[in-house]
Amino acid sequence: MCDSGIPKPPKTGAELIAIERERQMSKEGWTAAHDDQHTDGDLARVGAIYALPLKYRKLRYVELWPLSWSWEWWKPTPRNRIKELTKAGALIAAEIDRLHRLSKEG
């Protein structure tokens, strides 16, 4: 609720993704330097797995999961589709940032 007693509107998808990306960095410790080590599109691939609807994810996610990533980082929330899409967006945003940094270096 706002101070006026009027409920706050829900956050937009972009806002939720930015909040999740900040959480990944501050709570999980994923830094730009860490993200830069994932050069095979792994960040986007894991984001894509989270973005898949559950009925499709069950078919292939084990095959798509990066071999270099520990399974302890697979934290699905199948009963909260918005949370899963938020994770997906944050991982994809991390990949976009990594590519931006790479293009500035080259």
N, C-alpha and C positions, 0 to 999 in steps of 0.2 A: 504494500500500500504506500502511496505517496503521503506526504504530510497533510494533504488536503482530504485524505480519506478515500480518494479515488484510486482504484486498483491500477497498478502500473501495467502498461501493455506488455505482452511477452516480448522477449528479445528477438531480434531478427536472426536469421540463419548466420549472416555474416558476423554479427555480434557474438553469437554462441561459439562460432569457430575461432574468433580472436581470443575469447576467454579460454577456450580449451587449449589453444596453442600456447598461451601464457602459462597455463597450468602445466603443460608438458615440459616447458622450459624451467619453471620455478620449482615444481614438485618432483618431476622425474629426472631433472638435470640434463635434458637434451639441449645441448648448445649448438650454435651454428657450426663450430668446429667438429662436433660429433656428427651432425647431419651431413657435413661435407665428405665424410668417409663413406657414405652410401651412394656410390657412383653408378649403380646399375638400375636406378629407378625404384629401389626398394621402398622408399617412403611413399611414393605414389602407388606402388603395387599393394602395399598393406592398406593404404587409404581406400583403394578400389575394393579390397576384400571386405572392409567394414561397410562400404557403400552398397554392396550387393544385398538384395533382399534375401532373407534367411533361406527360403526354399532353393535358391540358386547357390548360395554360399555352401550349403551342405555338400553339394556335388563336387566342388573343386578347391576349396580354400586350402586344404592340406597340400595340394600340388602347387598352389600359387605362393604359399608362404615362403619368404626368402630363407634359404638354407643357413645363412649366417646369422639369422635372428633366433634368439631363444624363444621357446614356446611360452615362457613366463610372461612375455609381453603381449600375448594374445588375451585380451580382456573384453570379450564380447558382452553386450548388454541386450540380448535379443528381445527383451520385453520393453525396451526403451529405444524405439527407432530413431527418435530425434538425437539421443545421445550417441548412437552409432554413427549417424550421418555427421554429427559434430566432430567426432574423432576422425572420420574419413576426411572431412574438410580441412581439419588442422594438419593432418599428415600431408595432404596434397599442397596446402599452403607452405609447409616446410620444404617440400620438393621444389615449389616455385621459387622460394627464397634461395635455395641451394643453387638452382640454375641461374638465377640473377647474379649471385656472387661469382659463379664460374664464368659467366659471360664478361664480367668486369675484369677478371684476372687475365682472360685470354686476349 
